[in-house]
Amino acid sequence: MTHLPTGPRARPSTFDLVNGALMLLVLIVTVYPFLNVLAIALNQSQDTVRGGITVFPRHPTLDNFRAIFAYGNIPQAFFISVARTVIGTVLSLGACAMVAYVLSRRDFLGRGLLSRFLAITLYVSGGLIPGFLLIRDLHLMNTFWVYILPTLINAFNIFMIRSYMDELPVELQESARIDGANDLVIFVRIILPLCAPVLATVALFIAVGQWNSWFDTYLYNSSSPQLSTLQFELMKILQSTQSGADAMHSSELKTQQITPDSIKMAITIITITPILVVYPFLQRYFVAGMTLGAVKG
């Protein structure tokens, strides 16, 4: 017969108690605002004006979300936002990874010069007007590719990926080259699989930037409703509910008895939900991807 240990249980130390209390406080401070926003977004709009909503809606309803998705160009704008997020993330990640691989090669003669050139772009930009004129002269205005091409290469992402590649053993590439692999095979079959953590991290950065972006739509595609993005349409809804400048749209919302506060909270939930869905799948790579310069065994 097996006897279980009957010794006294270890008491938690003072550090454990304080640490646990702090973690609980951080959890509450982090989660409560999100639950409050969700409760207001799901609460009846006229009832929300009374105040007192905490983490549960008093009169649950989806009318706030129905009002937004019934608002003009939202379905088409949602499709464009998803398309630019997916296509922009894939293309930008691939382009940044290829540049980072070239810069990580110690036998590349222009490594130092190209690195300095990219580093300058982190601190100095051409400005809004030169950028607008460049986009116009490249005939990218009123096109979908204005969302993709100007942000295809990002120096910060390149340096992050290159720093990770610099930590990989050079012997891996030398062994593959002895076996007859060329640069493309080494990059695709050896380097990229080993860089999964940093690629997942950078992909999340790019996807969040593409999903949340609306200013480029305002600058370059505001005259093309079929190319409008979800964030731009939501921004217009928010402005119309706050200022009342758009009489037609305000009257639509008034007819549906939707208040600006409810619309703001519903818009917040719509914008952050896709990121919350994607983040758990990339979270396990996130810490490893951010530890630049770490020594791996």
Steps between C-alpha positions, in 0.01 A plus 500: 500500500636838398511770766471862388736753662337648809756775575395860565409693187738781404354836590510771232767754563437873540643554153250253351208674672609847389575374151159333477324813622682715245420258218133503603502880500660511156243249372211710628642825362561335163177306456244736657517776233450245224203338677351844565529597133346166397212544748419850369521381140252220576266717707190680375616838382239716675555313826875560479439874539388435860854381582595236753602232249789293641588160350151371416241665270173594673291456184695277260453572131691485173334814360822703524683252278203467263495878459869506407488212254187644338684825448576562133818340372599289802492148340715608203732693731536195725602289198761758393642517855532122520657486153756771574584341836558153355675604178696780665622278782610215275679720246660733753618212718653323200672815376638592842622145557684494166673832569585387853654179367719694259614733779573204728745355246850601607631459145262767366720797408229766529387382843622802695392760244148356460460465879591868549262604226214306661590636845467858369140429399421423863573861598438703184200486268410692189191657657135495413500719190800336325348163579168606351668631184700180467189284527327720242791484254516122540131487402409311816215728600154343485654153483511214747878476481545834675426304817772242428799643312593809712525285815657196336845564651535608862844559650398413856359165393808428290737567789292285732507204262869551416595504869332165541670360188840620626465260794453196277814282458684578178590130477140422402532704182849367426385140537202560273723665241739204505198278434426705189229738625489847348409823683128469427482145635698596811273798562170316449576157647749581777490864606126570491393194707758588767372860509138409575489690835623831363298463180183442703577808711565721200192362324290610797652849489429533128148356525405736784637798306313404183175427682499826698615728219248752365702814420631363168141437394415860584799632303502281193168316459236727654347553155473123438227357727564148368854519645404648836612308809307403810700729726434798274127429494494458878688826538237674286220349711672615818550852367141526383363389837724739690467814292170448325657644187367222280126563517401191307709258700409662832134469418549130421656442840239715673222296340658186643536670841875444510710733714861607430633320809346171393633544148851573629504189714360281224762636259773426755385139530484459121853634452671294770315169456706374201822575689373313807416203280842488335714579806460166689636312198812721488546557873724196552745644247479855628746487792761307301462735205554810712818376674740656256857387534412205721738205493328184385625150565 
